[in-house]
Amino acid sequence: MHRFAFFVDGSNLYGAIRNMGLRINDYQPFYRYIYEHAVIAWNEANRASVLPPAQLRRIYWYVVGQIDIWDLNNPNTQQRLRDRYERERRFKSFYMSEAGRSMPGSEQRLVADRAWALCLEELQRWYGGLHDRLEGMRRFYHAVRTATDFIDIIECGRWRVDFMNFAVEEKGLDTSLAVDMVALAENYDVAVVLSGDYDMIPSIKYMKTRNKHVAAVEFLNGYPPEKKGRNFSSHIKLHADFVVQVYEMDLVRSGVASKVDARPETNSNYWPEE
């Protein structure tokens, strides 16, 4: 019996789903679909004439669970942000322009205060939206945990907030995945890795020295055997024992996924939903 375990970088997975313009209807059949294709690909890689006995032991799904805490109503926090705002010339000039158009002929000092007020209001809305999205993701994780007993969702990642660029940087998720892949070695024979991160490569190399097989999952646009589009696992597939190719339209035809508007500025359905 060959035991399969999945190690999934949630943010990379959501990015691949978005890139293909898909929404996953139910993640349990989605992972089952990939598992079945992983068994076939493993069989082909080993040139076996008969599919060997296989068992899906666990799916370890690593996700963001925290965000940097900022009290944007605190005067000291607001002053810290304004000090940085004053140093970011391009950022500041945008809000100065916005304030100037609404206050023609006003003193520069008043325009500057209004510009900062506009900026702060937008920062508060954006930061509040991040909290709302994270809370929605947590509800989704709870629903998954309730519905299945073979998916472990590990909330180990944290969003580091960059206010001046309206951006978040993910921290901690890839490290936890790589460490657990080694620590949980006794639980599996074949590791199926859904990640595009360079940091996974040392763990993959190490597990192969311990006689573990490692598969990389590659998401491709279109129908088989078309191989156009972004390769999800481009950084790690050269180090894996075999590659599991998952095609956009196969996911749709199987009912595992459905097509949506993939443009990130108009649609966020690639993120987990309640």
C-alpha positions as CSV (number, residue, x, y, z in Angstrom):
1,M,0.0,0.0,0.0
2,H,1.4,3.3,-1.1
3,R,0.3,6.2,1.1
4,F,-0.3,9.6,-0.6
5,A,-0.3,12.9,1.3
6,F,-0.9,16.3,-0.2
7,F,1.0,19.4,0.9
8,V,-0.8,22.5,-0.4
9,D,0.3,26.1,-0.4
10,G,-3.1,27.7,-0.3
11,S,-2.2,31.1,-1.8
12,N,-0.4,29.5,-4.7
13,L,-3.4,27.2,-5.3
14,Y,-5.8,30.2,-5.3
15,G,-3.5,32.0,-7.8
16,A,-3.5,29.0,-10.2
17,I,-7.3,28.8,-10.0
18,R,-7.6,32.5,-10.7
19,N,-5.2,32.2,-13.6
20,M,-7.4,29.6,-15.2
21,G,-10.5,31.6,-14.6
22,L,-12.1,29.0,-12.4
23,R,-14.2,28.6,-9.3
24,I,-13.9,25.4,-7.4
25,N,-17.4,24.1,-6.6
26,D,-16.4,21.7,-3.8
27,Y,-12.8,21.2,-2.6
28,Q,-13.3,17.6,-1.5
29,P,-14.1,16.4,-5.1
30,F,-11.3,18.7,-6.3
31,Y,-8.7,17.0,-4.2
32,R,-10.1,13.6,-5.0
33,Y,-9.7,14.4,-8.7
34,I,-6.1,15.4,-8.3
35,Y,-5.4,12.3,-6.2
36,E,-6.8,10.0,-8.8
37,H,-4.6,11.6,-11.5
38,A,-1.6,11.5,-9.2
39,V,-2.0,7.7,-8.8
40,I,-2.1,7.3,-12.6
41,A,0.9,9.6,-13.1
42,W,2.8,7.7,-10.4
43,N,2.0,4.4,-12.1
44,E,3.2,5.7,-15.4
45,A,6.4,7.1,-13.9
46,N,7.2,3.7,-12.5
47,R,6.1,2.0,-15.7
48,A,3.8,-0.4,-13.8
49,S,1.5,-2.5,-15.9
50,V,-1.1,-2.6,-13.1
51,L,-2.1,0.3,-10.8
52,P,-0.5,-0.4,-7.4
53,P,-2.6,-0.2,-4.3
54,A,-2.8,3.4,-3.1
55,Q,-4.4,5.3,-0.3
56,L,-5.0,9.0,0.3
57,R,-3.9,9.5,3.9
58,R,-4.2,13.2,4.4
59,I,-4.3,16.6,2.7
60,Y,-2.3,19.3,4.6
61,W,-3.6,22.6,3.3
62,Y,-1.6,25.6,4.5
63,V,-3.4,29.0,4.5
64,V,-3.3,32.5,5.8
65,G,-4.9,32.9,9.2
66,Q,-3.7,36.2,10.6
67,I,-3.1,39.8,9.6
68,D,-0.9,42.5,11.0
69,I,-2.9,44.4,13.7
70,W,-3.1,48.2,13.2
71,D,-5.5,50.5,15.1
72,L,-6.1,53.1,12.4
73,N,-8.2,55.2,14.8
74,N,-5.3,55.6,17.2
75,P,-3.7,59.1,16.8
76,N,-0.2,57.7,17.2
77,T,-0.8,55.1,14.5
78,Q,-2.2,57.8,12.2
79,Q,0.9,60.0,12.8
80,R,3.2,57.1,12.0
81,L,1.4,56.5,8.7
82,R,1.4,60.2,7.9
83,D,5.1,60.4,8.4
84,R,5.6,57.6,5.8
85,Y,3.0,59.2,3.6
86,E,5.0,62.4,3.6
87,R,8.1,60.5,2.4
88,E,6.2,58.7,-0.4
89,R,6.2,61.5,-3.0
90,R,4.3,59.7,-5.8
91,F,1.7,58.4,-3.3
92,K,1.2,61.8,-1.7
93,S,1.0,63.6,-5.0
94,F,-2.0,61.5,-6.1
95,Y,-4.0,62.6,-3.0
96,M,-2.8,66.2,-3.3
97,S,-4.1,66.2,-6.8
98,E,-7.5,64.7,-5.7
99,A,-7.8,67.3,-2.9
100,G,-6.8,70.2,-5.1
101,R,-9.5,69.5,-7.6
102,S,-12.1,69.6,-4.8
103,M,-10.6,72.7,-3.2
104,P,-9.7,75.2,-6.0
105,G,-8.0,78.3,-4.7
106,S,-7.5,77.0,-1.1
107,E,-4.3,77.4,0.9
108,Q,-1.7,74.7,0.4
109,R,-1.8,73.8,4.1
110,L,-5.6,73.1,3.9
111,V,-5.2,71.1,0.7
112,A,-2.4,69.0,2.3
113,D,-4.6,68.2,5.3
114,R,-7.5,67.3,3.1
115,A,-5.2,65.1,1.0
116,W,-4.1,63.2,4.0
117,A,-7.7,62.8,5.2
118,L,-8.7,61.3,1.9
119,C,-5.7,58.9,2.1
120,L,-6.5,57.9,5.6
121,E,-10.1,57.2,4.8
122,E,-9.1,55.0,1.9
123,L,-6.5,53.1,4.0
124,Q,-9.2,52.5,6.6
125,R,-11.6,51.1,4.0
126,W,-9.0,48.9,2.5
127,Y,-7.7,47.6,5.8
128,G,-11.2,46.9,6.9
129,G,-11.8,45.0,3.7
130,L,-8.8,42.8,4.4
131,H,-10.3,41.9,7.8
132,D,-13.6,41.1,6.2
133,R,-12.0,38.9,3.6
134,L,-9.9,37.0,6.2
135,E,-13.0,36.5,8.3
136,G,-14.8,35.0,5.2
137,M,-11.9,32.7,4.6
138,R,-12.0,31.5,8.2
139,R,-15.7,30.7,7.9
140,F,-14.8,28.8,4.7
141,Y,-12.1,26.8,6.6
142,H,-14.5,26.0,9.3
143,A,-17.0,24.6,6.8
144,V,-14.4,22.4,5.2
145,R,-13.3,21.0,8.6
146,T,-16.9,20.2,9.4
147,A,-17.5,18.5,6.0
148,T,-14.5,16.2,5.8
149,D,-12.1,14.4,8.1
150,F,-9.2,13.9,5.6
151,I,-8.4,17.6,5.0
152,D,-6.3,19.4,7.6
153,I,-6.4,23.2,7.2
154,I,-3.4,24.7,8.9
155,E,-3.8,28.5,9.5
156,C,-0.1,29.3,9.7
157,G,0.3,32.2,7.3
158,R,0.2,35.9,8.1
159,W,-0.5,38.9,5.9
160,R,2.1,41.6,6.4
161,V,0.4,44.9,5.5
162,D,2.1,47.5,3.2
163,F,-0.3,50.5,3.5
164,M,1.6,52.8,1.0
165,N,1.2,50.2,-1.8
166,F,-2.2,48.8,-0.7
167,A,-0.6,45.4,-0.7
168,V,-0.1,42.4,1.6
169,E,2.9,40.1,1.8
170,E,2.4,36.6,2.9
171,K,4.7,35.3,5.7
172,G,5.3,32.0,7.3
173,L,3.1,29.7,5.1
174,D,5.8,28.2,2.9
175,T,8.1,27.6,5.8
176,S,5.5,25.7,7.8
177,L,4.7,23.6,4.7
178,A,8.4,22.7,4.1
179,V,9.0,21.8,7.8
180,D,5.9,19.6,8.1
181,M,6.8,17.8,4.9
182,V,9.8,16.5,6.7
183,A,8.3,16.1,10.2
184,L,5.3,14.1,8.9
185,A,7.5,11.7,6.8
186,E,6.3,8.6,8.6
187,N,2.7,9.3,7.5
188,Y,3.2,8.9,3.7
189,D,5.2,7.3,0.9
190,V,4.3,9.8,-1.9
191,A,4.1,13.5,-1.3
192,V,1.9,15.5,-3.8
193,V,3.1,19.1,-3.6
194,L,0.9,22.0,-4.8
195,S,3.3,24.9,-4.5
196,G,5.3,27.1,-6.8
197,D,7.8,28.3,-4.2
198,Y,11.5,27.9,-4.4
199,D,11.6,27.2,-0.6
200,M,10.1,23.8,-1.2
201,I,13.0,22.5,-3.2
202,P,15.4,21.7,-0.3
203,S,12.6,19.7,1.4
204,I,11.8,17.8,-1.8
205,K,15.5,16.9,-2.3
206,Y,15.7,15.8,1.3
207,M,12.6,13.6,1.2
208,K,13.9,11.9,-1.9
209,T,17.0,10.9,0.1
210,R,14.6,9.2,2.5
211,N,13.1,7.1,-0.3
212,K,10.0,9.2,-0.5
213,H,8.4,9.9,-3.9
214,V,7.5,13.5,-4.6
215,A,5.0,14.7,-7.2
216,A,4.5,18.3,-8.4
217,V,1.1,19.4,-9.6
218,E,1.1,21.5,-12.8
219,F,-2.1,23.4,-13.7
220,L,-2.5,24.1,-17.5
221,N,-5.0,26.1,-19.5
222,G,-7.2,24.5,-22.1
223,Y,-7.7,20.9,-23.0
224,P,-5.2,18.0,-23.1
225,P,-2.8,17.7,-24.7
226,E,-2.6,21.5,-25.1
227,K,0.1,22.9,-22.9
228,K,-0.4,26.6,-23.1
229,G,-0.5,29.0,-20.2
230,R,1.2,29.5,-17.0
231,N,2.8,26.5,-15.3
232,F,1.8,26.5,-11.6
233,S,4.7,24.3,-10.4
234,S,7.4,25.7,-12.7
235,H,10.0,26.1,-9.9
236,I,9.8,22.7,-8.4
237,K,8.7,20.2,-11.1
238,L,12.3,19.6,-12.3
239,H,13.1,18.3,-8.8
240,A,10.1,16.1,-8.4
241,D,9.9,12.4,-9.3
242,F,6.9,13.0,-11.5
243,V,4.4,15.7,-12.5
244,V,0.6,15.6,-12.2
245,Q,-0.9,17.7,-15.0
246,V,-4.3,19.1,-14.4
247,Y,-6.1,20.9,-17.2
248,E,-8.5,23.7,-16.9
249,M,-11.2,22.3,-19.1
250,D,-11.0,18.8,-17.6
251,L,-11.8,20.3,-14.2
252,V,-14.8,22.0,-15.8
253,R,-16.0,18.9,-17.7
254,S,-15.8,16.8,-14.6
255,G,-17.9,19.2,-12.7
256,V,-15.2,20.0,-10.2
257,A,-14.9,23.6,-11.3
258,S,-16.8,26.2,-13.2
259,K,-15.7,29.2,-15.3
260,V,-15.8,32.7,-13.9
261,D,-14.5,36.1,-14.9
262,A,-10.8,35.7,-14.0
263,R,-9.9,39.4,-13.9
264,P,-8.7,40.1,-10.3
265,E,-9.8,43.7,-10.4
266,T,-13.5,42.7,-11.0
267,N,-13.8,39.3,-9.5
268,S,-12.4,37.6,-6.3
269,N,-14.2,34.3,-6.5
270,Y,-10.9,32.4,-6.6
271,W,-10.7,33.1,-2.9
272,P,-12.4,30.6,-0.6
273,E,-16.1,31.4,-0.1
274,E,-18.3,30.6,2.8
